[in-house]
Amino acid sequence: HAFIEKVSIFTQEDQSSLAEDPETAAAVGALFTEYGAMLANQGAMETALKYISANDSGSNELRHRLFYASAMEQTGAPHPPLPFEQQKMVGVSPNFGKVFTLQQQQQQQ
């Protein structure tokens, strides 16, 4: 917590200028994401979003979850990128076109 506050003050919340070295930038980005997760756990979701600066899969997933959990989509804010790769599902369900009654559904279970 104290480290994040100091880094934020020294960089004036511009995490993109933290380091030229990609490994250091990734490590600091992971710390900011972890701090954002702690803030989110305490209910400060919008503040948490401000601290998540990394573009790794964990950060993107947390950013996406917080965006929808905090209802920011209703404010007109831009949507975060999808954290998962979209895949087109091809095929037909074995139950396609069938209509089941409640009794038939209970019998199948």
RAPEWO-V825592 format. One record per backbone hydrogen bond with DSSP energy under -0.5 kcal/mol. NH is the residue of the N-H (numbers start at 0). CO is the residue of the C=O. Records with the same first field share a line. If there is no record, write none. Layout:
NH=CO ; CO
//
This chain:
4=0
5=1
6=2
7=3
8=4
9=5
10=6
11=7 ; 8
12=7
13=10
14=12
16=13
17=14
24=20
25=21
26=22
27=23
28=24
29=25
30=26
31=27
32=28
33=29
34=30
35=31
36=32
37=33
38=34
39=35
40=36
41=37 ; 38
42=39
43=38
44=42
47=43
48=44
49=45 ; 46
50=46 ; 47
51=47
52=50
59=55
60=56
61=57
62=58
63=59
64=60
65=61
66=62
67=63
68=64
69=65
70=67
71=66
72=66
73=70
74=71
75=72
76=71
88=86
89=87
95=92
97=94
99=97
104=100
105=101
106=102
107=103
108=104
//
